[in-house]
Amino acid sequence: KILLVEHESSERNRLRAILGREFDVTGAGCCREAAAQLQDVRYDLVLLGAMGEGVDTHAFLNGICSAVPRPKVILLAQDFTDEVLTRATLLQADGVLRCFDDVEVAASVAAHLGA
């Protein structure tokens, strides 16, 4: 079960369509919405996209880390820049996934889930 957190609805819908072919995917448009989802449902993987300016992703990830068992967290990015890799390290993400190529996205998610 995957929780996809992405504030851009077109990107969230695109990724849900790709991943929904093989996985049970729930979308959330903001950290507050995602936090509510995490209280009610156990997720195996959280895909965390760009959350916009002023969003406290650290507080959100602290909430994820308190979940037992903790879901894997993958940061979605346009490219592997130093800034993105630093953010992934600071957020204690389990990985970074470029989200351009549909086949790459599905394969990477499957690999992280051991599917």
C-alpha positions in Angstrom: 0.0 0.0 0.0 1.4 3.4 -1.1 0.8 6.9 0.1 1.6 9.4 -2.6 2.1 13.0 -1.2 2.3 15.6 -4.0 0.8 19.1 -4.0 0.6 19.4 -7.8 -2.6 17.6 -8.7 -1.6 16.8 -12.3 1.6 15.1 -11.2 -0.2 13.3 -8.4 -2.8 12.0 -10.8 -0.2 11.0 -13.4 1.8 9.0 -10.8 -1.4 7.4 -9.3 -2.4 6.3 -12.8 1.1 4.7 -13.4 1.4 3.0 -10.0 -2.3 2.2 -9.7 -1.9 -0.5 -12.3 0.1 -2.6 -9.9 -0.3 -1.2 -6.5 -2.9 0.2 -4.1 -2.2 3.9 -4.1 -3.7 6.7 -2.0 -3.0 10.3 -3.0 -2.7 13.3 -0.7 -2.2 16.9 -1.7 -0.5 18.1 1.4 1.3 17.0 4.5 -1.7 17.6 6.8 -3.9 15.4 4.6 -1.2 12.7 4.5 -0.7 12.8 8.2 -4.4 12.1 8.7 -4.1 9.1 6.3 -1.1 7.8 8.2 -3.2 7.7 11.4 -5.9 5.5 9.9 -4.0 3.2 7.5 -0.7 1.3 7.5 1.4 2.1 4.4 4.4 0.2 3.2 5.8 3.1 1.2 5.4 6.9 1.2 6.3 8.8 -1.9 7.0 12.4 -1.0 6.9 14.9 -3.8 7.5 18.6 -4.0 5.4 20.1 -1.2 5.7 23.8 -2.1 7.1 26.7 -0.1 6.7 26.8 3.7 5.6 23.2 4.1 7.1 21.5 7.2 8.1 18.2 5.8 10.4 17.6 8.8 7.3 17.5 11.1 5.5 15.3 8.7 8.5 12.9 8.5 8.7 12.8 12.3 5.1 11.6 12.2 6.1 8.9 9.7 9.0 7.8 11.8 6.7 7.3 14.8 4.5 4.9 12.8 5.2 1.2 13.7 6.3 -0.3 11.5 7.8 2.7 9.8 7.0 2.8 6.1 9.8 3.4 3.6 10.0 7.0 2.4 11.1 7.8 -1.1 11.6 11.4 -2.1 10.4 12.3 -5.6 12.6 14.7 -7.6 13.1 16.0 -11.0 16.9 15.3 -10.9 19.6 14.2 -8.5 21.0 17.6 -7.6 23.1 18.2 -4.5 20.2 20.0 -3.0 17.9 17.1 -3.5 20.4 14.6 -2.1 21.0 16.8 0.9 17.3 17.1 1.5 16.9 13.3 1.3 19.6 12.8 3.8 18.2 15.4 6.2 14.7 13.9 5.9 16.1 10.4 6.4 14.5 9.2 3.2 15.1 5.7 2.1 15.8 6.8 -1.5 15.3 9.4 -4.2 13.3 8.6 -7.4 13.3 10.7 -10.5 9.7 10.8 -11.7 10.1 11.5 -15.4 10.0 8.1 -16.9 6.8 6.0 -16.3 8.5 2.6 -16.6 11.4 3.7 -14.3 8.9 4.9 -11.7 7.0 1.7 -11.6 10.2 -0.5 -11.6 11.8 1.6 -8.8 8.7 1.4 -6.6 8.4 -2.3 -7.2 12.1 -2.7 -6.2 11.6 -0.7 -3.0 8.6 -2.8 -2.1 10.3 -6.1 -3.0 7.5 -6.9 -5.5 
